[in-house]
């Protein structure tokens, strides 16, 4: 919003709030510019506080061993079943995925159509030990 007001100002256009409680804001007057500037500074301050608190919260969660994000649908057991099922030439990927409770895209992210592992599948096995 502040950037938009600044762009308008460079084009010689003022900003005036017509409705609302309390003082009216009119950026064509000294008083309006000051009030708008204070509001803009407060908004920027609040934004920076939110960013700091979010980062601190994420760091705290990581320190407690929580990584966040959506849990993986593909685990070691599911991956091994998927590999075995996809090695069968008669298997249909969509049916294999449906039975495993995943979507075809997830299946193909981990396993090739011949049952061999893709990079993501190899990484999952490596992480498991």
C-alpha positions as CSV (number, residue, x, y, z in Angstrom):
1,X,0.0,0.0,0.0
2,X,2.8,2.4,0.9
3,X,4.6,1.7,-2.4
4,X,1.4,2.4,-4.3
5,X,0.9,5.7,-2.5
6,X,4.5,6.7,-3.3
7,X,4.0,5.8,-7.0
8,X,0.9,7.9,-7.0
9,X,2.7,10.8,-5.3
10,X,5.4,10.8,-8.1
11,X,2.6,11.1,-10.6
12,X,1.2,14.1,-8.8
13,X,-1.8,12.1,-7.3
14,X,-2.8,12.5,-3.7
15,X,-4.5,9.9,-1.5
16,X,-7.5,10.8,0.6
17,X,-9.5,8.5,2.9
18,X,-13.2,9.5,2.6
19,X,-14.8,7.2,5.2
20,X,-13.8,5.8,8.6
21,X,-13.6,6.6,12.2
22,X,-11.5,9.5,13.5
23,X,-9.2,11.7,11.6
24,X,-9.4,11.7,7.8
25,X,-6.1,11.0,6.0
26,X,-5.2,13.3,3.0
27,X,-1.7,12.9,1.7
28,X,-1.9,16.2,0.0
29,X,-1.7,18.0,3.3
30,X,1.2,18.1,5.8
31,X,-1.0,16.6,8.6
32,X,-2.2,13.8,6.3
33,X,1.4,13.0,5.2
34,X,2.5,12.8,8.8
35,X,-0.4,10.5,9.9
36,X,0.1,8.3,6.8
37,X,3.8,8.1,7.6
38,X,3.2,7.1,11.2
39,X,0.7,4.4,10.1
40,X,3.2,3.1,7.5
41,X,6.0,3.0,10.0
42,X,3.8,1.1,12.5
43,X,2.7,-1.4,9.8
44,X,6.4,-2.0,8.8
45,X,7.3,-2.4,12.5
46,X,4.5,-5.0,13.0
47,X,5.6,-6.9,9.9
48,X,9.2,-7.1,11.1
49,X,8.0,-8.3,14.5
50,X,6.0,-11.0,12.9
51,X,9.0,-12.1,10.8
52,X,11.3,-12.2,13.9
53,X,8.8,-14.1,16.0
54,X,8.2,-16.6,13.1
55,X,11.9,-17.2,12.7
56,X,12.4,-17.6,16.5
57,X,9.5,-20.1,16.6
58,X,10.8,-22.2,13.8
59,X,14.3,-22.2,15.4
60,X,12.8,-23.3,18.7
61,X,10.8,-26.0,17.0
62,X,13.9,-27.3,15.2
63,X,15.8,-27.3,18.5
64,X,13.2,-29.6,19.9
65,X,13.5,-31.9,16.9
66,X,10.4,-30.8,15.0
67,X,11.0,-30.1,11.3
68,X,7.6,-29.0,10.2
69,X,6.1,-29.4,6.7
70,X,3.7,-32.0,5.5
71,X,4.4,-35.6,6.5
72,X,5.6,-37.9,3.8
73,X,3.1,-40.4,2.4
74,X,5.9,-42.6,1.2
75,X,7.7,-44.5,3.9
76,X,10.2,-47.4,3.7
77,X,7.5,-50.2,3.8
78,X,5.4,-48.5,1.2
79,X,8.5,-47.9,-1.0
80,X,9.4,-51.6,-0.9
81,X,5.9,-52.6,-1.7
82,X,5.8,-50.1,-4.6
83,X,9.1,-51.4,-6.0
84,X,7.9,-55.0,-5.8
85,X,4.6,-54.2,-7.4
86,X,6.1,-52.1,-10.2
87,X,8.5,-54.9,-11.2
88,X,5.5,-56.9,-12.3
89,X,5.0,-55.9,-16.0
90,X,1.2,-56.4,-15.6
91,X,1.0,-53.8,-12.9
92,X,-0.9,-50.6,-13.6
93,X,0.8,-47.6,-11.8
94,X,-2.6,-46.0,-11.0
95,X,-3.9,-49.1,-9.3
96,X,-0.6,-49.6,-7.4
97,X,-0.7,-46.1,-6.2
98,X,-4.4,-46.3,-5.2
99,X,-3.8,-49.5,-3.1
100,X,-0.8,-47.8,-1.4
101,X,-2.9,-44.7,-0.5
102,X,-0.7,-42.4,-2.6
103,X,-1.1,-40.7,-6.0
104,X,0.6,-41.8,-9.2
105,X,2.8,-38.7,-9.1
106,X,4.2,-39.7,-5.7
107,X,4.7,-43.2,-6.9
108,X,6.7,-42.1,-9.9
109,X,8.7,-39.6,-7.8
110,X,10.2,-42.6,-5.9
111,X,10.0,-45.5,-8.3
112,X,10.5,-46.0,-12.1
113,X,7.9,-48.0,-14.1
114,X,10.3,-51.1,-14.0
115,X,10.4,-51.0,-10.1
116,X,13.9,-49.5,-10.0
117,X,14.5,-46.6,-7.6
118,X,14.6,-43.0,-8.5
119,X,16.8,-40.5,-6.7
120,X,14.1,-39.7,-4.1
121,X,13.6,-43.4,-3.4
122,X,17.3,-43.9,-3.0
123,X,17.5,-41.0,-0.6
124,X,14.6,-42.3,1.5
125,X,16.3,-45.7,1.8
126,X,19.6,-44.0,2.7
127,X,17.9,-41.9,5.4
128,X,16.4,-45.1,6.9
129,X,19.8,-46.5,7.5
